[in-house]
């Protein structure tokens, strides 16, 4: 089952590359982007379900994980990661699990998809979305689910 899923992910990445004209090294494990440094503010645990509340520039980031595989204490910094395909942008602030105000630095439109580079406190985040919806000015709201973000480790 894992082999089939891996092959599908590789094929999907190649197909994305074909439609965006973005170098293939931007996909998969060859280049680690979309890292966010944040401070752990709170942990809520029930059975094996853990909600970790982080803060980045007075903005809250919720991370939902099943097991605490990392020794992270409140007040410590951690490195978080999210895939570019799991991020959404909006011109207006919406109610969602995670909403961060970001600066839009660059938009590169391909035939179908757009590659949008956003910035939050000198950290760049890459967003992949349909090019028809990629018309942003200098600021936008970045949204993602709490279960779509991972903890790489503490800093």
Residue, then its C-alpha position, 0 to 999 in steps of 0.5 A: x500500500x505504501x509503495x502505491x501511495x509513493x508512486x502516486x505522489x511522485x506521479x502527481x509531483x511530475x504532473x504538477x511540474x508539467x503544468x507550472x513550469x516550476x523546477x522539479x526540485x521544488x517538489x518531494x523531499x529534495x528541497x525542504x521549504x515551507x518551514x515556520x519557526x514558532x514558540x509553543x504556547x499551550x498543549x491540550x491532550x486527551x488520550x492520544x490526541x494532542x493540540x499544540x498551540x504555537x505563536x508566530x508574530x502574535x499569530x496563533x498556529x494550531x497543530x493537531x498530532x496523535x502522538x507526542x514524539x518530540x520532547x517540546x516544552x511550553x516556551x520553546x521554539x520549534x520548526x514546523x513544516x507544511x506542504x505547498x499544496x496544503x496551503x490556501x490563500x484568501x484576500x479576506x480574513x476567514x474563520x479557519x483552523x489556522x489563519x496567518x497574515x502574510x506578504x505576497x512576494x511573488x506570483x508565477x503562473x503556469x498553464x494551470x497552477x500558480x506558484x505563490x511565494x509568501x513571507x511571514x517574518x523573513x520566512x518564505x512559504x510556497x503556495x500552489x493553487x489554481x492560477x485562476x484564483x491567484x490574483x493577490x496584491x501585497x497582503x493575503x491570509x494564509x489558511x491551513x488545517x491543524x492536521x496538515x502541519x508537522x513538527x520537524x523538531x525543536x530549535 
